């Protein structure tokens, strides 16, 4: 995987050099944006931000509002990487303004979802719910089922954080239904994990274990090692609450 990113950097560097050589400012901006995305994937957020700012400056210079919006969107993602959510929100709002200006309703929905996630990370759960509800409304309007599912999941997480576990379960079940409908095994696994945590918080321990077992099974099926680790951790906590200490220890060792 690392080798693929390194190779991508080489190609985008060549794209940048050729664009500069022939005076293609739009191509130069595109290359900066692609380089920024690769550096973000590599975890080099400082360099990602540097390149996305170059992309933004060129987009402003050549007057492409779509490109400017994309640059703001990439900047917000780069700032969220190291946890700078305040800067991320600033750029989210700038991207949102452009999406509304150019009539990009799908982009507008995506930004509302990103804003909801950022506010969730800042523990501003009311703002998270408000933006996730806007994300949900747009996803329904344009018939974007995966986006609708993610919005339900985000609402479930926000209500869980507020201690409203029944409402959290309601939204996570909707997330689960859509994940099954669109064939998203990753989404299905995350929904089971979130449902398990909500059931555990309510004291419904058997249901929690059942959900986390399904979460674990899907993580193994799709090769998600991080998700598998999370599922073992969730199961360990649930078995511990049940008093099944041997099973809890085994899961936590895994």
TIMAR-970379 format. One record per residue: x, y, z of N, C-alpha, C in turn; residue in three letters. Coordinates in Angstrom, 2 decimals. Each point is the difference from the previous one (the first is absolute). Example, Ala and Ser with C-alpha at 12.3 -4.5 7.8 and 13.67 -1.06 7.14 Angstrom:
<rs>
> 13.19:-5.69:7.80:-0.89:1.19:0.00:0.90:1.20:0.00:ala;
> -0.35:1.05:-0.72:0.82:1.19:0.06:-0.77:1.09:0.73:ser;
</rs>
This chain:
<rs>
> 0.83:-1.20:0.00:-0.83:1.20:0.00:0.86:1.25:0.00:unk;
> 1.05:0.00:0.87:0.90:1.15:0.07:0.67:0.22:-1.35:unk;
> 0.36:-1.13:-0.65:0.63:0.10:-1.32:-0.92:0.66:-1.01:unk;
> -1.31:-0.30:0.07:-0.97:0.61:-0.91:-0.05:1.51:0.20:unk;
> 0.02:0.45:1.26:-0.03:1.44:0.28:1.27:0.67:-0.54:unk;
> 1.14:-0.67:0.21:1.26:0.58:-0.48:-0.01:0.14:-1.52:unk;
> -0.55:-1.02:-0.67:-0.09:0.05:-1.46:-0.96:1.10:-0.43:unk;
> -1.11:0.15:0.72:-0.95:1.07:-0.30:0.67:1.36:0.12:unk;
> 0.82:0.18:1.03:0.72:1.27:0.18:0.88:0.29:-1.21:unk;
> 0.68:-1.02:-0.52:0.87:0.18:-1.17:-0.81:0.47:-1.21:unk;
> -1.14:-0.64:-0.23:-0.82:0.37:-1.16:-0.56:1.42:0.14:unk;
> -0.48:0.33:1.20:-0.57:1.33:0.20:1.08:1.08:-0.04:unk;
> 1.21:-0.34:0.45:1.12:0.95:-0.12:0.30:0.28:-1.48:unk;
> -0.05:-1.05:-0.83:0.22:0.17:-1.44:-1.11:0.84:-0.61:unk;
> -1.23:-0.26:0.41:-1.15:0.78:-0.47:0.20:1.48:0.35:unk;
> 0.46:0.26:1.22:0.24:1.37:0.44:1.08:0.66:-0.85:unk;
> 1.10:-0.71:-0.23:1.11:0.56:-0.79:-0.43:0.34:-1.42:unk;
> -0.74:-0.91:-0.62:-0.44:0.23:-1.39:-1.00:1.15:-0.06:unk;
> -0.91:0.06:0.98:-0.98:1.09:0.03:0.68:1.36:0.13:unk;
> 1.03:0.07:0.85:0.75:1.25:0.15:0.73:0.35:-1.30:unk;
> 0.58:-1.02:-0.62:0.79:0.19:-1.23:-0.86:0.57:-1.14:unk;
> -1.23:-0.48:-0.12:-0.85:0.44:-1.12:-0.94:1.15:0.40:unk;
> 0.09:0.43:1.26:-0.82:1.13:0.45:-1.45:-0.35:0.23:unk;
> -0.26:-1.26:0.35:-1.37:-0.46:0.25:-0.32:0.19:1.49:unk;
> -0.54:1.17:0.35:-0.25:0.31:1.41:-1.06:-0.92:0.61:unk;
> -1.03:-0.33:-0.77:-1.04:-0.89:0.51:0.58:-1.39:0.30:unk;
> 0.84:-0.49:-0.93:0.66:-1.29:0.20:0.95:0.03:1.19:unk;
> 0.67:1.13:0.18:0.91:0.17:1.13:-0.79:-0.09:1.32:unk;
> -1.14:0.68:0.02:-0.84:-0.05:1.20:-0.48:-1.40:0.30:unk;
> -0.41:-0.72:-1.05:-0.46:-1.38:0.16:1.11:-0.89:0.57:unk;
> 1.23:0.20:-0.51:1.14:-0.79:0.48:0.28:0.29:1.47:unk;
> -0.08:1.28:0.39:0.20:0.34:1.41:-1.05:-0.69:0.88:unk;
> -1.25:0.01:-0.48:-1.06:-0.65:0.76:0.23:-1.49:0.16:unk;
> 0.43:-0.66:-1.09:0.26:-1.44:0.06:1.18:-0.31:0.92:unk;
> 1.03:0.83:-0.07:1.15:-0.18:0.90:-0.42:0.16:1.45:unk;
> -0.85:0.99:0.26:-0.49:0.21:1.36:-0.76:-1.20:0.53:unk;
> -0.82:-0.60:-0.87:-0.79:-1.18:0.41:0.90:-1.19:0.33:unk;
> 1.06:-0.17:-0.80:0.92:-1.12:0.26:0.74:0.22:1.31:unk;
> 0.49:1.22:0.23:0.71:0.27:1.26:-0.93:-0.17:1.20:unk;
> -1.28:0.35:-0.17:-0.96:-0.23:1.10:-0.14:-1.48:0.28:unk;
> -0.07:-0.81:-1.07:-0.10:-1.46:0.17:1.24:-0.57:0.68:unk;
> 1.14:0.66:-0.21:1.25:-0.45:0.62:0.15:0.53:1.43:unk;
> -0.95:0.85:0.43:0.06:0.54:1.36:0.86:1.24:0.13:unk;
> 0.47:0.55:-1.13:0.82:1.22:0.04:-0.95:1.19:-0.20:unk;
> -0.69:0.38:1.06:-1.06:1.00:-0.10:0.56:1.40:-0.26:unk;
> 1.19:0.28:0.51:0.62:1.31:-0.24:0.21:0.22:-1.49:unk;
> 0.56:-1.02:-0.67:0.26:0.11:-1.44:-1.32:0.01:-0.78:unk;
> -0.98:-0.79:0.46:-1.32:-0.03:-0.65:-0.61:1.39:0.01:unk;
> 0.04:0.65:1.15:-0.57:1.35:0.12:0.74:0.98:-0.91:unk;
> 1.31:-0.12:-0.05:0.81:0.87:-0.88:-0.45:-0.11:-1.45:unk;
> -0.18:-1.22:-0.49:-0.38:-0.21:-1.40:-1.45:0.42:-0.27:unk;
> -0.88:-0.27:0.95:-1.40:0.39:-0.22:-0.16:1.52:0.01:unk;
> 0.83:0.69:0.76:-0.04:1.47:-0.03:0.47:0.52:-1.35:unk;
> 1.00:-0.66:-0.59:0.45:0.37:-1.35:-1.13:-0.24:-1.01:unk;
> -0.70:-1.12:0.18:-1.16:-0.32:-0.85:-1.06:1.08:0.13:unk;
> -0.26:0.43:1.21:-1.01:1.02:0.26:0.38:1.33:-0.66:unk;
> 1.25:0.39:0.13:0.46:1.27:-0.58:-0.17:0.02:-1.51:unk;
> 0.32:-1.13:-0.65:-0.12:-0.08:-1.46:-1.47:0.02:-0.41:unk;
> -0.84:-0.71:0.75:-1.44:-0.01:-0.30:-0.58:1.41:0.07:unk;
> 0.42:0.77:1.00:-0.45:1.39:0.12:0.52:0.83:-1.17:unk;
> 1.24:-0.25:-0.38:0.64:0.77:-1.09:-0.70:-0.22:-1.34:unk;
> -0.34:-1.28:-0.29:-0.59:-0.29:-1.31:-1.53:0.10:0.04:unk;
> -0.54:0.25:1.19:-1.44:0.25:0.12:-0.87:-1.22:-0.10:unk;
> 0.49:-1.17:0.46:-0.84:-1.20:-0.02:-0.57:-0.23:1.40:unk;
> -1.30:0.29:0.15:-0.63:-0.11:1.30:-0.10:-1.48:0.44:unk;
> -0.21:-0.89:-0.95:-0.03:-1.43:0.34:1.35:-0.42:0.57:unk;
> 1.08:0.41:-0.67:1.34:-0.34:0.45:0.31:0.60:1.36:unk;
> -0.48:1.22:0.21:0.19:0.66:1.30:-0.72:-0.79:1.10:unk;
> -1.23:-0.41:-0.31:-0.76:-0.79:0.97:0.69:-1.31:0.33:unk;
> 0.53:-0.67:-1.04:0.72:-1.25:0.20:1.23:0.22:0.90:unk;
> 0.70:1.10:-0.25:1.20:0.30:0.79:-0.37:0.20:1.47:unk;
> -1.09:0.73:0.25:-0.45:0.18:1.38:-0.35:-1.35:0.63:unk;
> -0.67:-0.85:-0.79:-0.36:-1.32:0.51:1.22:-0.83:0.36:unk;
> 1.02:0.04:-0.85:1.23:-0.74:0.28:0.75:0.57:1.19:unk;
> -0.03:1.33:0.14:0.65:0.63:1.15:-0.68:-0.42:1.30:unk;
> -1.32:-0.05:-0.02:-0.70:-0.38:1.23:0.37:-1.42:0.41:unk;
> 0.13:-0.91:-0.99:0.38:-1.38:0.30:1.43:-0.07:0.55:unk;
> 0.89:0.82:-0.57:1.40:0.01:0.45:0.10:0.52:1.44:unk;
> -0.78:1.02:0.33:0.03:0.54:1.36:-0.62:-0.98:1.00:unk;
> -1.01:-0.77:-0.44:-0.62:-0.95:0.91:0.93:-1.14:0.35:unk;
> 0.94:-0.31:-0.91:0.94:-1.10:0.25:0.71:0.13:1.34:unk;
> 0.65:1.14:0.27:0.67:0.17:1.30:-0.93:0.51:1.09:unk;
> -1.31:0.09:-0.27:-0.96:0.37:1.02:-0.25:1.50:0.14:unk;
> 0.32:0.78:-1.03:-0.25:1.45:0.04:-1.40:0.26:-0.55:unk;
> -1.02:-0.30:0.81:-1.38:0.05:-0.47:-0.50:1.43:-0.19:unk;
> 0.54:0.94:0.75:-0.43:1.40:-0.16:0.37:0.53:-1.38:unk;
> 1.24:-0.29:-0.43:0.40:0.39:-1.36:-0.82:-0.75:-1.04:unk;
> -0.23:-1.30:0.27:-0.77:-0.82:-0.94:-1.40:0.60:-0.19:unk;
> -0.65:0.39:1.10:-1.35:0.58:-0.08:0.02:1.29:-0.81:unk;
> 1.04:0.80:0.19:0.12:1.25:-0.77:-0.01:-0.27:-1.50:unk;
> 0.75:-1.02:-0.42:0.06:-0.33:-1.43:-1.26:-0.71:-0.48:unk;
> -0.60:-0.80:0.88:-1.29:-0.64:-0.34:-1.02:1.08:-0.38:unk;
> -0.05:1.06:0.80:-0.99:1.05:-0.22:0.27:0.75:-1.31:unk;
> 1.26:0.17:-0.34:0.34:0.66:-1.27:-0.39:-0.88:-1.18:unk;
> 0.24:-1.31:0.15:-0.39:-0.93:-1.07:-1.52:-0.03:-0.14:unk;
> -0.71:0.02:1.14:-1.46:-0.03:-0.01:-0.56:1.21:-0.75:unk;
> 0.57:1.16:0.24:-0.44:1.22:-0.66:0.14:-0.12:-1.52:unk;
> 1.10:-0.57:-0.45:0.23:-0.17:-1.44:-0.96:-1.04:-0.58:unk;
> -0.21:-1.10:0.71:-0.94:-1.03:-0.47:-1.38:0.60:-0.22:unk;
> -0.45:0.85:0.92:-1.30:0.65:-0.14:0.00:0.96:-1.18:unk;
> 1.10:0.71:-0.16:0.12:0.99:-1.08:-0.08:-0.63:-1.37:unk;
> 0.67:-1.16:-0.17:0.06:-0.63:-1.33:-1.11:-1.04:-0.18:unk;
> -0.84:-0.18:1.04:-1.12:-0.93:-0.11:0.39:-1.46:0.11:unk;
> 1.07:-0.28:0.72:0.46:-1.38:0.17:-0.68:-0.59:1.24:unk;
> -1.20:-0.54:-0.18:-0.79:-0.50:1.12:0.63:-1.23:0.63:unk;
> 0.62:-0.86:-0.83:0.66:-1.20:0.53:1.20:0.40:0.86:unk;
> 0.80:0.97:-0.51:1.13:0.49:0.77:-0.44:0.66:1.29:unk;
> -1.11:0.72:-0.06:-0.55:0.66:1.18:-0.33:-1.04:1.08:unk;
> -0.63:-1.08:-0.41:-0.31:-1.06:0.95:1.25:-0.61:0.61:unk;
> 1.00:-0.23:-0.85:1.26:-0.58:0.49:0.64:0.90:1.06:unk;
> -0.02:1.33:-0.26:0.61:0.94:0.94:-0.77:0.03:1.32:unk;
> -1.33:-0.05:-0.06:-0.78:-0.05:1.24:0.40:-1.23:0.83:unk;
> 0.21:-1.12:-0.69:0.44:-1.21:0.70:1.36:0.18:0.65:unk;
> 0.92:0.63:-0.73:1.35:0.24:0.53:-0.04:0.96:1.19:unk;
> -0.85:1.03:-0.11:-0.17:0.93:1.12:-0.54:-0.72:1.23:unk;
> -0.98:-0.88:-0.22:-0.53:-0.78:1.11:1.07:-0.82:0.68:unk;
> 0.88:-0.64:-0.79:1.08:-0.81:0.56:0.98:0.87:0.80:unk;
> 0.31:1.19:-0.54:0.94:0.89:0.69:-0.57:0.47:1.34:unk;
> -1.28:0.38:-0.01:-0.62:0.44:1.26:-0.10:-1.16:0.99:unk;
> -0.24:-1.21:-0.50:-0.02:-1.18:0.87:1.36:-0.17:0.68:unk;
> 1.07:0.20:-0.76:1.35:-0.14:0.56:0.30:1.07:1.04:unk;
> -0.67:1.14:-0.12:0.16:1.09:0.98:-0.99:-0.12:1.16:unk;
> -0.77:-1.10:0.01:-1.03:-0.25:1.04:-1.12:1.03:-0.01:unk;
> -0.19:0.66:-1.14:-1.14:0.92:-0.15:-1.12:-0.80:-0.68:unk;
> -0.71:-0.80:0.80:-0.88:-1.01:-0.55:-1.27:0.59:-0.61:unk;
> -0.47:1.13:0.52:-1.18:0.64:-0.58:0.29:0.50:-1.41:unk;
> 1.18:0.60:-0.17:0.41:0.44:-1.35:0.19:-1.21:-0.91:unk;
> 0.57:-1.06:0.57:0.21:-1.23:-0.79:-1.34:-0.53:-0.50:unk;
> -1.00:-0.01:0.87:-1.33:-0.51:-0.38:-0.63:0.90:-1.06:unk;
> 0.08:1.31:0.19:-0.59:0.93:-0.96:0.58:-0.16:-1.39:unk;
> 1.32:-0.13:-0.10:0.64:-0.14:-1.32:-0.25:-1.38:-0.59:unk;
> -0.04:-1.03:0.85:-0.27:-1.35:-0.51:-1.44:-0.10:-0.51:unk;
> -0.93:0.72:0.63:-1.38:0.00:-0.49:-0.09:0.67:-1.38:unk;
> 0.78:1.05:-0.21:0.03:0.64:-1.32:0.62:-0.94:-1.04:unk;
> 1.03:-0.73:0.42:0.62:-1.00:-0.87:-1.02:-1.06:-0.39:unk;
> -0.77:-0.44:0.98:-1.01:-1.04:-0.23:-1.07:0.49:-0.97:unk;
> -0.48:1.23:0.20:-1.07:0.55:-0.85:0.45:0.08:-1.46:unk;
> 1.25:0.43:-0.23:0.50:0.12:-1.37:0.20:-1.38:-0.62:unk;
> 0.53:-0.94:0.78:0.21:-1.36:-0.51:-1.32:-0.62:-0.44:unk;
> -1.07:0.22:0.78:-1.33:-0.50:-0.39:-0.50:0.70:-1.25:unk;
> 0.22:1.31:-0.07:-0.47:0.79:-1.14:0.61:-0.46:-1.31:unk;
> 1.30:-0.31:0.01:0.69:-0.37:-1.24:0.06:-1.51:-0.20:unk;
> -0.55:-0.77:0.96:-0.01:-1.46:-0.13:1.35:-0.64:0.21:unk;
> 0.80:0.57:0.89:1.35:-0.52:0.26:-0.06:-0.90:1.23:unk;
> -0.24:-1.28:-0.22:-0.21:-0.92:1.12:1.24:-0.16:0.90:unk;
> 1.22:-0.14:-0.55:1.15:-0.10:0.90:0.16:1.23:0.90:unk;
> -0.23:1.20:-0.58:0.08:1.22:0.80:-1.08:0.03:1.06:unk;
> -1.18:-0.49:-0.34:-1.10:-0.08:0.97:0.39:-0.92:1.16:unk;
> 0.61:-1.12:-0.35:0.43:-0.94:1.04:1.04:0.60:0.93:unk;
> 0.99:0.69:-0.59:1.05:0.62:0.83:-0.60:1.06:0.91:unk;
> -1.00:0.75:-0.51:-0.64:1.03:0.82:-0.72:-0.63:1.18:unk;
> -0.70:-1.11:-0.22:-0.65:-0.70:1.10:1.04:-0.45:1.04:unk;
> 1.12:-0.53:-0.50:1.05:-0.45:0.91:0.55:1.15:0.84:unk;
> 0.24:1.16:-0.64:0.52:1.16:0.73:-1.01:0.50:1.03:unk;
> -1.29:-0.02:-0.36:-1.03:0.40:0.96:-0.02:-0.96:1.19:unk;
> 0.13:-1.28:-0.28:0.04:-0.99:1.07:1.16:0.25:0.97:unk;
> 1.17:0.30:-0.56:1.18:0.26:0.84:-0.20:1.26:0.85:unk;
> -0.60:1.04:-0.60:-0.22:1.25:0.74:-0.98:-0.21:1.14:unk;
> -1.09:-0.73:-0.26:-0.98:-0.24:1.06:0.59:-0.91:1.09:unk;
> 0.85:-0.94:-0.40:0.68:-0.84:0.99:0.84:0.88:0.93:unk;
> 0.74:0.95:-0.60:0.85:0.90:0.80:-0.82:0.85:0.96:unk;
> -1.25:0.29:-0.37:-0.90:0.77:0.87:-0.68:-0.88:1.05:unk;
> 0.23:-1.32:-0.08:-0.60:-0.92:0.97:-1.40:-0.46:-0.36:unk;
> -0.47:0.33:-1.22:-1.32:-0.44:-0.45:0.18:-1.30:-0.80:unk;
> 0.15:-1.11:0.73:0.38:-1.26:-0.63:-1.13:-0.60:-0.84:unk;
> -1.25:0.22:0.40:-1.12:-0.51:-0.79:-0.02:0.65:-1.39:unk;
> 0.22:1.32:-0.02:0.02:0.71:-1.28:1.22:-0.43:-0.82:unk;
> 1.12:-0.22:0.69:1.21:-0.48:-0.69:-0.28:-1.33:-0.69:unk;
> -0.66:-0.92:0.71:-0.34:-1.31:-0.57:-0.92:0.16:-1.20:unk;
> -0.98:0.88:0.11:-0.93:0.27:-1.10:0.76:0.37:-1.28:unk;
> 0.96:0.93:0.13:0.74:0.45:-1.18:1.00:-1.03:-0.49:unk;
> 0.63:-0.72:0.92:0.96:-1.03:-0.43:-0.71:-1.15:-0.71:unk;
> -1.22:-0.30:0.40:-0.77:-1.04:-0.70:-0.35:0.44:-1.42:unk;
> -0.31:1.30:-0.17:-0.24:0.53:-1.34:1.29:-0.08:-0.84:unk;
> 1.13:0.33:0.65:1.30:-0.10:-0.68:0.25:-1.44:-0.44:unk;
> -0.30:-0.94:0.87:0.20:-1.42:-0.30:-0.86:-0.44:-1.18:unk;
> -1.26:0.41:-0.02:-0.91:-0.38:-1.08:0.50:0.48:-1.35:unk;
> 0.47:1.24:-0.04:0.49:0.56:-1.27:1.29:-0.69:-0.42:unk;
> 0.88:-0.28:0.97:1.25:-0.69:-0.33:-0.28:-1.36:-0.64:unk;
> -1.00:-0.72:0.53:-0.38:-1.29:-0.58:-0.61:0.20:-1.39:unk;
> -0.81:1.05:-0.14:-0.68:0.28:-1.27:0.99:0.28:-1.12:unk;
> 1.05:0.79:0.30:0.96:0.39:-1.04:1.19:-0.95:-0.08:unk;
> 0.02:-1.03:0.88:1.07:-0.98:-0.04:1.32:0.49:0.55:unk;
> -0.05:0.90:0.98:1.23:0.52:0.61:0.31:-0.81:1.25:unk;
> 0.91:-0.97:-0.14:0.35:-0.83:1.15:0.76:0.81:1.06:unk;
> 0.85:0.95:-0.46:0.69:0.87:0.96:-1.00:0.78:0.83:unk;
> -0.98:0.61:-0.69:-1.01:0.78:0.69:-0.83:-0.84:0.95:unk;
> -0.29:-1.23:-0.44:-0.77:-0.93:0.83:0.79:-0.32:1.28:unk;
> 1.29:-0.24:-0.15:0.84:-0.31:1.17:0.05:1.16:0.99:unk;
> 0.15:1.24:-0.54:0.05:1.17:0.88:-1.34:0.18:0.72:unk;
> -1.10:-0.25:-0.73:-1.32:0.14:0.62:-0.18:-1.00:1.14:unk;
> 0.43:-1.24:-0.21:-0.09:-0.99:1.07:0.85:0.42:1.20:unk;
> 1.19:0.54:-0.27:0.87:0.44:1.09:-0.65:1.11:0.81:unk;
> -0.57:0.98:-0.69:-0.66:1.12:0.69:-1.25:-0.46:0.75:unk;
> -0.76:-0.92:-0.61:-1.17:-0.54:0.68:0.41:-0.75:1.27:unk;
> 1.07:-0.78:-0.10:0.48:-0.75:1.16:0.36:0.93:1.16:unk;
> 0.68:1.10:-0.34:0.39:0.96:1.04:-1.23:0.65:0.65:unk;
> -1.01:0.29:-0.83:-1.23:0.60:0.54:-0.75:-0.99:0.89:unk;
> -0.10:-1.26:-0.44:-0.66:-1.02:0.82:0.76:-0.21:1.32:unk;
> 1.33:0.05:-0.07:0.80:-0.16:1.22:-0.29:1.13:0.98:unk;
> -0.11:1.22:-0.52:-0.28:1.16:0.86:-1.37:-0.10:0.65:unk;
> -0.94:-0.70:-0.67:-1.34:-0.20:0.56:-0.07:-1.20:0.94:unk;
> 1.09:-0.78:0.03:0.01:-1.19:0.83:-0.56:-1.22:-0.67:unk;
> -0.28:0.08:-1.32:-0.48:-1.16:-0.76:1.22:-0.81:-0.47:unk;
> 0.56:-0.76:0.92:1.32:-0.59:-0.22:-0.01:-1.10:-1.06:unk;
> -1.04:-0.82:-0.01:-0.08:-1.08:-0.99:-0.08:0.56:-1.42:unk;
> -0.81:1.06:-0.16:-0.11:0.62:-1.32:1.32:0.67:-0.41:unk;
> 0.68:0.56:0.99:1.29:0.62:-0.27:1.00:-1.04:-0.51:unk;
> 0.06:-1.15:0.67:0.91:-1.06:-0.42:-0.33:-0.48:-1.41:unk;
> -1.29:-0.20:-0.26:-0.44:-0.46:-1.32:0.44:0.97:-1.10:unk;
> -0.19:1.31:0.24:0.40:1.00:-1.00:1.51:0.03:-0.19:unk;
> 0.75:-0.09:1.09:1.46:0.06:-0.13:0.56:-1.27:-0.64:unk;
> -0.66:-1.13:0.19:0.42:-1.22:-0.70:-0.18:0.16:-1.52:unk;
> -1.12:0.64:-0.39:-0.23:0.26:-1.42:1.02:1.01:-0.52:unk;
> 0.30:1.02:0.81:1.02:0.99:-0.36:1.34:-0.70:-0.26:unk;
> 0.37:-0.92:0.89:1.26:-0.72:-0.12:0.03:-0.87:-1.25:unk;
> -1.10:-0.71:-0.24:-0.09:-0.89:-1.16:0.18:0.77:-1.31:unk;
> -0.63:1.18:-0.09:0.10:0.80:-1.23:1.41:0.56:-0.15:unk;
> 0.59:0.46:1.11:1.37:0.54:-0.07:0.97:-1.05:-0.52:unk;
> -0.16:-1.25:0.45:0.85:-1.09:-0.49:-0.25:-0.26:-1.48:unk;
> -1.28:0.01:-0.37:-0.40:-0.28:-1.39:0.61:1.01:-0.98:unk;
> -0.02:1.29:0.37:0.48:1.03:-0.93:1.48:0.32:0.20:unk;
> 0.66:-0.68:0.95:1.43:0.21:0.22:0.34:1.31:0.69:unk;
> -0.92:0.47:0.84:0.21:1.26:0.72:0.61:-0.32:1.36:unk;
> 1.35:0.04:0.06:0.68:-0.40:1.23:-0.27:0.98:1.15:unk;
> -0.05:1.29:-0.32:-0.29:1.00:1.04:-1.41:-0.21:0.54:unk;
> -0.96:-0.24:-0.92:-1.37:-0.26:0.41:-0.12:-1.28:0.82:unk;
> 0.81:-1.00:-0.37:0.03:-1.26:0.75:0.47:0.26:1.44:unk;
> 1.03:0.82:0.12:0.51:0.34:1.34:-1.04:0.73:0.83:unk;
> -0.69:0.94:-0.63:-1.06:0.73:0.71:-1.10:-0.94:0.46:unk;
> -0.36:-0.93:-0.88:-1.08:-0.95:0.33:0.40:-0.88:1.18:unk;
> 1.25:-0.47:0.02:0.46:-0.80:1.14:-0.07:0.83:1.29:unk;
> 0.39:1.27:-0.10:-0.07:0.88:1.17:-1.43:0.17:0.50:unk;
> -0.92:0.22:-0.96:-1.41:0.15:0.37:-0.54:-1.29:0.65:unk;
> 0.35:-1.14:-0.61:-0.47:-1.28:0.55:0.57:-0.23:1.39:unk;
> 1.27:0.35:0.19:0.63:-0.16:1.31:-0.74:0.79:1.06:unk;
> -0.37:1.24:-0.33:-0.75:0.84:0.95:-1.37:-0.61:0.31:unk;
> -0.67:-0.50:-1.04:-1.34:-0.57:0.19:0.06:-1.27:0.86:unk;
> 0.98:-0.89:-0.30:0.12:-1.22:0.80:0.37:0.32:1.45:unk;
> 0.81:1.03:0.19:0.38:0.42:1.35:-1.25:0.42:0.80:unk;
> -0.87:0.79:-0.66:-1.24:0.45:0.66:-0.92:-1.19:0.33:unk;
> 0.07:-1.04:-0.87:-0.82:-1.21:0.23:0.57:-0.89:1.10:unk;
> 1.23:0.28:0.38:0.66:-0.86:0.99:0.70:-1.19:-0.62:unk;
> 0.09:-0.02:-1.34:0.71:-1.09:-0.70:1.47:0.41:-0.15:unk;
> 0.72:-0.09:1.12:1.33:0.61:0.04:1.02:-0.73:-0.88:unk;
> -0.13:-1.33:-0.12:0.94:-0.75:-0.83:-0.15:0.42:-1.47:unk;
> -1.25:0.10:-0.46:-0.23:0.44:-1.38:0.44:1.44:-0.20:unk;
> -0.23:0.82:1.03:0.43:1.41:-0.10:1.51:0.08:-0.15:unk;
> 0.74:-0.77:0.80:1.47:0.02:-0.06:0.50:-0.46:-1.37:unk;
> -0.65:-1.06:-0.52:0.42:-0.53:-1.30:-0.20:1.03:-1.09:unk;
> -1.16:0.69:0.00:-0.26:1.03:-1.01:0.99:1.15:0.12:unk;
> 0.26:0.42:1.22:0.91:1.14:0.20:1.43:-0.38:-0.38:unk;
> 0.38:-1.26:0.21:1.33:-0.45:-0.46:0.07:0.07:-1.53:unk;
> -1.07:-0.44:-0.65:-0.04:0.06:-1.47:0.15:1.42:-0.47:unk;
</rs>
